[in-house]
Amino acid sequence: MKIPFSPPDIGEEEISEVADTLRSGWITTGPKTKKFEKEIAEFCGTTKAVCLNSATASLEMTLRILGIGEGDEVIVPAYTYTASASVICHVGAKPVIVDCAKGKLHLDAEALAKAITDKTKVVIPVDVGGAMCDYDSIFKVLETKKSLFKPKNKIQEGFGRIIVLADGAHSFGAEYKTQKSGGVADFTAFSFHAVKNLTTAEGGAVTWCDRDFIDNDELYKQYMLLSLHGQNKDALAKTRAGAWEYDIVAPYFKCNMTDIMASIGLVQLKRYPSMLKRRKEIIEYYNSQLDKLGIDYLKHYTKNGTSSGHLYISWLTGHDSEFRNNVISKMAEMGVATNVHYKPLPLLTAYKNLGFDIKDYPNAFELYQNEVTLPLYSTLTNEQMEYVISALSECIKA
């Protein structure tokens, strides 16, 4: 049996919708992208959403919207993918990497509190695996540090504290207590990459919570300018009779979503509840079997929230990375593709070169060294998930 790690769940309805877009003659940012934005906002319980070409662009454009740049510090956890931190470098700010709590994947509130200075403008918590962070603890820390906050522009003045920009690349559809991801942090960036629960092949979105000092329509326009070269009319607006003329208000960027991508997303969003249900069924089966094997795993469903069930993260407790890597190799030989999430940032050359040392992040390293991510996707069959567990059981005993 061959079991891939995370193939997309694409059916005939998505294919038909893409074909409709191709036949329409409008394949770049247009009516379907605008419709997808509206439906994402409704799903997340927010007033607005902006669709871009990736979660990375969503994070970076938000930092730019907030006026983050040289001289600023942005806090990010060690246990994440590079995109969470690289965007900080893109805007010229300084990434400040903090450890996670012992035995916990998410950013540690105590470490966060210690890392805050008068240069800190934003914190980027990461909802690893689809399980959301403890946002109450994060906001509580930021309230206690308000006296250190030195705003540089009007939007920062409006917040009057460090701003929370959630990396929700994994958490679309998750809930923290009674609130959907996208409506908890000040801003939230989502990913619709090919391996995500809901995919547009490549793509992402950003949502934000309503604030009395934010004009949502004006903020939306700022994202549009940033994502399309600073052009004050998009291609759809320019097609109207006599409306060719445009201006470039600043030399900005190019990271818009296309209607081809959005058409996939529209169908995926319609199917999403059943896809989340299937993920939960697989997770609950894995949990029951790993309990028997004495293997620890990420808790997706707790009293504080419901995960999107994006990654099945497990730990071969008591073993090191060599043992973990052997298990991964043996499972591959048996036809089961697994993965590791993640190599902590200070283990990567890019962040070593910035002066970060994994010795300063013992909790992140401890989580990484024996972590194995099992296949988890909505098209995984019962027979396949049973084979995954059978292979894992055999490989850890070999």
LOBA-624154 format. One record per residue (C-alpha): residue number from 1; x, y, z; residue in three letters. Coordinates in steps of 0.1 Angstrom, whole numbers, always signed. Each point is the difference from the previous one (the first is absolute). Layout:
BEGIN
    i      u      v      w   aa
  NUM      X      Y      Z  Ala
...
***
This chain:
BEGIN
    i      u      v      w   aa
    1     +0     +0     +0  Met
    2    +12    +35     -9  Lys
    3    -12    +28    +22  Ile
    4    +11    +36     -9  Pro
    5     +5    +26    +27  Phe
    6    -26    +26     -9  Ser
    7    -16     +0    -35  Pro
    8    -26    +26     -7  Pro
    9    -37    -10     +2  Asp
   10    -12    +12    -35  Ile
   11    -31    -13    -16  Gly
   12    -20     +5    -32  Glu
   13    -18    +30    +14  Glu
   14    +32    +19     +5  Glu
   15    +11    -10    -35  Ile
   16    -33    +12    -15  Ser
   17     +3    +33    +18  Glu
   18    +35     +6    -13  Val
   19    -12     -9    -35  Ala
   20    -28    +25     +4  Asp
   21    +25    +27    +10  Thr
   22    +22     -8    -30  Leu
   23    -30     +2    -24  Arg
   24    -11    +33    +15  Ser
   25    +30    +19    -14  Gly
   26     +7    +14    +35  Trp
   27    +29    -20    +16  Ile
   28    +19    +25    +21  Thr
   29    -14    +19    +31  Thr
   30    -37     +6     -7  Gly
   31    -35     -9    +11  Pro
   32     +8    -35    +14  Lys
   33    +29    +14    +21  Thr
   34    -24    +27    +14  Lys
   35    -26    -27     +7  Lys
   36    +26    -22    +17  Phe
   37    +11    +29    +22  Glu
   38    -36     +6    +10  Lys
   39     -6    -36     +9  Glu
   40    +32     -3    +20  Ile
   41    -10    +30    +21  Ala
   42    -34    -15     +6  Glu
   43    +16    -33    +10  Phe
   44    +24    +16    +24  Cys
   45    -25    +25    +14  Gly
   46    +18    +31    -12  Thr
   47    -11    +30    -20  Thr
   48    +27     -3    -26  Lys
   49    +25    -24    -15  Ala
   50    +28     +5    -25  Val
   51    +11    -28    -23  Cys
   52    +37     +0    -11  Leu
   53    +23    -25    -16  Asn
   54    +13    -16    +33  Ser
   55     +0     +2    +38  Ala
   56    +35    +14     -3  Thr
   57    -13    +30    -20  Ala
   58    -29     +4    +24  Ser
   59    +24     +2    +30  Leu
   60    +24    +23    -18  Glu
   61    -26    +24    -14  Met
   62    -16     +2    +35  Thr
   63    +34    +10    +15  Leu
   64     +3    +27    -27  Arg
   65    -36    +12     +7  Ile
   66    +10     +3    +37  Leu
   67    +31    +20    -10  Gly
   68    +25    -25    +14  Ile
   69    +36     +6    -12  Gly
   70    +35     +8     +9  Glu
   71     +5     +5    +38  Gly
   72    -30    -21     +9  Asp
   73     +0    -34    +16  Glu
   74    -25    -28     -7  Val
   75     -3    -30    +23  Ile
   76     -4    -35    -16  Val
   77     +2    -35    +15  Pro
   78    +29    -23     -7  Ala
   79    -23    -29     -9  Tyr
   80    -14    +10    -34  Thr
   81     +8     +1    -37  Tyr
   82    +23    +27    -14  Thr
   83    -28    +20    -15  Ala
   84    -12    +12    +34  Ser
   85    +34    +16     +6  Ala
   86    +13     +8    -35  Ser
   87    -27    +26     -6  Val
   88    +14    +19    +30  Ile
   89    +33     +2    -18  Cys
   90    -17    +10    -33  His
   91    -13    +32    +16  Val
   92    +33     +8    +16  Gly
   93    -10     -6    +36  Ala
   94    +18    -23    +25  Lys
   95    -13    -34     +7  Pro
   96     +0     -9    +37  Val
   97     -3    -38     +4  Ile
   98    -14    -14    +32  Val
   99     -3    -36    +13  Asp
  100    -32    -19     +4  Cys
  101    -11    -12    +34  Ala
  102    +13    -34    +11  Lys
  103    -20    -28    -17  Gly
  104    -21    +26    -19  Lys
  105     +2     +9    -37  Leu
  106    -12    +36     +4  His
  107    +18    +32    +10  Leu
  108     +6     +2    +37  Asp
  109    -17    +29    +18  Ala
  110    +28     +4    +25  Glu
  111    +26     +0    -27  Ala
  112    -21    +26    -19  Leu
  113     -1    +23    +30  Ala
  114    +38     -2     +5  Lys
  115     +7     +7    -37  Ala
  116    -21    +33     -2  Ile
  117    +19    +32     -3  Thr
  118     -9    +36     -9  Asp
  119     +8    -10    -36  Lys
  120    -26    -28     -1  Thr
  121    -28     +8    -23  Lys
  122    -16    -34    -10  Val
  123     -1    -36    +12  Val
  124     -7    -28    -24  Ile
  125    -14    -30    +18  Pro
  126     -2    -32    -21  Val
  127    -30    -24     +1  Asp
  128    +22    -31     -6  Val
  129    -18    -30    -14  Gly
  130    -34    +18     +0  Gly
  131     -3     +2    +38  Ala
  132     -3    +37    +10  Met
  133    +23    +17    +25  Cys
  134    -11    +12    +34  Asp
  135     -9    +35    -12  Tyr
  136    -14    +11    +34  Asp
  137    +34     -5    +15  Ser
  138    +17    +18    -28  Ile
  139    -23    +30     +2  Phe
  140     +3     +0    +38  Lys
  141    +38     +3     -3  Val
  142     -3    +28    -26  Leu
  143    -23    +20    +23  Glu
  144    +26     -2    +28  Thr
  145    +26    +14    -24  Lys
  146    -20    +29    -14  Lys
  147    +22    +26    +17  Ser
  148    +30    -12    -21  Leu
  149    -19     +4    -33  Phe
  150    +11    +30    -21  Lys
  151    -23     +5    -31  Pro
  152    +15    +14    -32  Lys
  153    -32     +6    -20  Asn
  154    -38     +4     +4  Lys
  155    -10    -37     -3  Ile
  156    +26     -9    +27  Gln
  157    -13    +29    +21  Glu
  158    -35    -14     -3  Gly
  159    +11    -34    +14  Phe
  160    +20    +16    +27  Gly
  161    +18    -33     +6  Arg
  162    +20    -27    -18  Ile
  163    -21    -13    -29  Ile
  164     -8    -37     -4  Val
  165     +4    -13    -36  Leu
  166     -9    -37     +1  Ala
  167    +17    -24    -24  Asp
  168    -31    -21     -5  Gly
  169    +14    -18    -31  Ala
  170    -12    -33    +17  His
  171    -31    +12    +18  Ser
  172    -26     +9    -25  Phe
  173    -32    -14    +15  Gly
  174    +14     -4    +35  Ala
  175    -16    +16    +30  Glu
  176    +14    +15    +32  Tyr
  177    -27     -3    +26  Lys
  178    -30    +13    -19  Thr
  179    +18    +21    -27  Gln
  180    +11    -12    -34  Lys
  181    +36     +5    -10  Ser
  182     +1    +33    -19  Gly
  183    -20    +18    +25  Gly
  184    +21     -5    +31  Val
  185    +34    +17     -6  Ala
  186     +2    +36    -12  Asp
  187     +9    -13    -34  Phe
  188     +2    -36    -13  Thr
  189    +18    -14    -31  Ala
  190    -12    -32    -16  Phe
  191    +16    -24    -25  Ser
  192    -18    -18    -28  Phe
  193    +31    -17    -13  His
  194     -4    -34    -16  Ala
  195     +7    -20    +32  Val
  196    -25    +20    +21  Lys
  197    -35    -12    +11  Asn
  198    -16    +25    -24  Leu
  199    +21     +7    -31  Thr
  200     +0    +24    -29  Thr
  201    +33    -17    -13  Ala
  202    +19    +31    +12  Glu
  203    -16    +28    +19  Gly
  204     -8    +16    +33  Gly
  205    -22    +25    +18  Ala
  206     +1    +25    +28  Val
  207    -29    +10    +23  Thr
  208     -1    +25    +29  Trp
  209    -23     +9    +29  Cys
  210    -21    +31     -2  Asp
  211    +14    +30    +19  Arg
  212    -16    +34     +4  Asp
  213    +33    +16    -12  Phe
  214     +2    -21    -32  Ile
  215    -20     +9    -31  Asp
  216     -4    -35    -15  Asn
  217     -6    +12    -35  Asp
  218    +31    +22     +1  Glu
  219    +21    -29    +14  Leu
  220    -13    -23    -27  Tyr
  221    +11    +26    -26  Lys
  222    +35     +1    +15  Gln
  223     +3    -38     -4  Tyr
  224    -11     +3    -36  Met
  225    +26    +27     -7  Leu
  226    +28    -20    +17  Leu
  227     -9    -31    -19  Ser
  228     -3    +15    -35  Leu
  229    +30    +23     -5  His
  230    -16    +30    +17  Gly
  231    -25     +3    -29  Gln
  232    -31    +18    +10  Asn
  233    -22    -20    -23  Lys
  234     +0    -38     -3  Asp
  235     -4    -17    -34  Ala
  236    -37     -5     +5  Leu
  237     -7    +37     +6  Ala
  238    +21     +9    -30  Lys
  239    -22    -20    -24  Thr
  240    -30    +23     +6  Arg
  241     -6    +23    -30  Ala
  242    +23    +30     +0  Gly
  243    +16    -11    +33  Ala
  244    +35     -8    -14  Trp
  245    +18    +28    +19  Glu
  246    +18     -9    +33  Tyr
  247    +27    +12    +23  Asp
  248    +28    -16    +19  Ile
  249     -1    +14    +35  Val
  250    +33    -18    +12  Ala
  251    +24    -26    -14  Pro
  252    -16    -30    +18  Tyr
  253     -3    -37     -6  Phe
  254    -17    -27    -20  Lys
  255    -17    -27    +20  Cys
  256    -37     -2    -10  Asn
  257    -21    -31     -2  Met
  258    -15    -10    -34  Thr
  259    -35    -11     -8  Asp
  260    +13    -34    -10  Ile
  261    +13     -5    +36  Met
  262    -31    +15    +15  Ala
  263    -23    -23    -20  Ser
  264    +17    -30    +17  Ile
  265     -4    +16    +34  Gly
  266    -37     +8     -5  Leu
  267     -8    -37     -5  Val
  268    +24    -11    +27  Gln
  269    -17    +24    +25  Leu
  270    -34    -15     -9  Lys
  271    +13    -35     +8  Arg
  272    +21    +11    +29  Tyr
  273    -22    -12    +29  Pro
  274     +0    -36    -12  Ser
  275    +37     +2     -6  Met
  276     +6    +12    +36  Leu
  277    -23    -28    +12  Lys
  278    +20    -27    -17  Arg
  279    +33    +14    +14  Arg
  280    -15     -2    +35  Lys
  281     -9    -37     -6  Glu
  282    +35     -8    -11  Ile
  283    +15    +19    +29  Ile
  284    -22    -18    +26  Glu
  285    +10    -33    -15  Tyr
  286    +37     +8     +1  Tyr
  287     -3    +13    +36  Asn
  288    -16    -33    +11  Ser
  289    +28    -20    -16  Gln
  290    +29    +21    +11  Leu
  291    -13     -2    +36  Asp
  292     +5    -38     -3  Lys
  293    +35     +5    -13  Leu
  294    +10    +25    +27  Gly
  295     +6    +28    -26  Ile
  296     -8    +36     +9  Asp
  297    -18    +23    -25  Tyr
  298    -14    +35     -4  Leu
  299    -34     +4    +16  Lys
  300    -23    +14    -27  His
  301    -32     +2    +19  Tyr
  302     +0    +15    +35  Thr
  303    -22    +20    +23  Lys
  304    +17    +32    -13  Asn
  305     -6     -7    -37  Gly
  306     -5    -21    -31  Thr
  307    +29     -5    -24  Ser
  308     -2     +1    -37  Ser
  309    +18    -34     +1  Gly
  310    +26    +10    -24  His
  311    +30    -21    +11  Leu
  312     +2    -32    +20  Tyr
  313    +30     +8    +22  Ile
  314    +14    -27    +22  Ser
  315    +30     -6    +22  Trp
  316    +21    -32     +4  Leu
  317     +5     +9    +37  Thr
  318    +33    -11    +15  Gly
  319    +18     -3    -34  His
  320    +23    +23    -19  Asp
  321     +2    +13    -36  Ser
  322    +20    -30    -13  Glu
  323    -28    -24    +12  Phe
  324    -26    +23    -14  Arg
  325    +17     +2    -34  Asn
  326     +4    -38     -1  Asn
  327    -38     -4     +6  Val
  328     -7    +25    -28  Ile
  329    +23    -19    -24  Ser
  330    -16    -34     +9  Lys
  331    -35    +13     -4  Met
  332    +10    +14    -34  Ala
  333    +12    -35    -10  Glu
  334    -34    -13    +10  Met
  335    -16    +26    -23  Gly
  336    -11    +26    +27  Val
  337    +12    +35     -5  Ala
  338     +5    +20    +33  Thr
  339    +15    +33     +8  Asn
  340    +15    +22    +28  Val
  341    -16    +32    +12  His
  342    +22    +20     +5  Tyr
  343    +37     +5     +2  Lys
  344     +1    +29    +24  Pro
  345    +12    +32    -16  Leu
  346    +33     +2    +19  Pro
  347    +11    -33    -16  Leu
  348     -3    +15    -35  Leu
  349    +30    +17    -17  Thr
  350    -19    +32     -7  Ala
  351     -7     +6    +37  Tyr
  352    +34    -13    +12  Lys
  353    +14    +27    -21  Asn
  354    -21    +26    +18  Leu
  355    +15    -12    +33  Gly
  356    -26    -24    +13  Phe
  357    +12    -31    +18  Asp
  358    -21    -31     +6  Ile
  359    +15     -3    +35  Lys
  360    -21    +29    +10  Asp
  361    -32    -18    -10  Tyr
  362     +1    -33    +19  Pro
  363    -38     -5     +0  Asn
  364     -3     +4    -37  Ala
  365    +29    -24     -6  Phe
  366    -14    -26    +24  Glu
  367    -33     +0    -20  Leu
  368    +18     -2    -33  Tyr
  369    +24    -28     +6  Gln
  370    -25    -29     +1  Asn
  371    -30    +16    -19  Glu
  372    -17    -19    -28  Val
  373    -30    +13    -20  Thr
  374    -23    -27    -13  Leu
  375    -20     +2    -32  Pro
  376    -33    +19     +6  Leu
  377    -23    +11    -28  Tyr
  378    -37     -2     -7  Ser
  379     +3    -26    -28  Thr
  380    +20    -25    +23  Leu
  381    -20    -32     +1  Thr
  382     -7    -22    +31  Asn
  383    +22    -27    -15  Glu
  384    +29    +25     -6  Gln
  385     -2    +15    +35  Met
  386     +1    -35    +15  Glu
  387    +30     -9    -21  Tyr
  388    +18    +32    +12  Val
  389     -4    -11    +36  Ile
  390    +10    -36     -8  Ser
  391    +32    +13    -17  Ala
  392     +8    +24    +29  Leu
  393     -5    -28    +25  Ser
  394    +23    -23    -19  Glu
  395    +27    +27     -6  Cys
  396     +3    +12    +36  Ile
  397     +5    -36    +12  Lys
  398    +25     -9    -27  Ala
***
